[in-house]
Amino acid sequence: MGKIVSQDELVQISAREKREGRRVVFTNGCFDLLHPGHVRCLADARRLGDLLIVAVNSDQSVRGNKGTARPLVPQQDRAEVLAALASVDYVAIFDEPTPRALISRVLPNILVKGADWAPDQVAGREEVEAAGGRVVSIPLAPGYSTTNLVEKIRNTAGNSQNAAAKPRP
């Protein structure tokens, strides 16, 4: 079994790890273009427990949440890049708009989200807290945003195309 697992495998792994007294940490996201802000947040999340699970929005889920122009990177590739990080123990893909159903099956000890999410908007918060777990908000690394990065790339590409279209003197 590799680091990219099915949801059913993830539930079994989490249950086994918790039985052995290990703290399971869970986070999720699109991770469309992995940047240092993501890497730092995942490293911070991993330090909160013994095992870090990352749930990745499927292509269908990203399109529903971010629009038809996203994702830029296919789900399997995004999962593979995340799985290559030392801080990440397991990766699973989910199709729903939020990972609430998966979180309610995994019931991690700690659910992590970036500080850009209000506590009452964190999917799975109620289920995790009802099971005795807690939700942790991690501050975002300033200056990093996939949406801003995509916009910058598109603007740069648009400027390059406009420059190429201009006649030269």
LINRA-V669999 format. One record per helix or strand of 3 or more residues. SS is the DSSP state (H for helix, E for strand). FROM is the first residue (numbers start at 1). TO is the last residue. If there is no record, write none. Layout:
# LINRA-V669999
SS,FROM,TO  SS,FROM,TO
This chain:
# LINRA-V669999
H,7,19  E,24,29  H,36,46  E,51,57  H,59,66  H,75,83  E,90,94  H,100,106  E,110,114  H,119,121  H,125,130  E,134,138  H,146,165
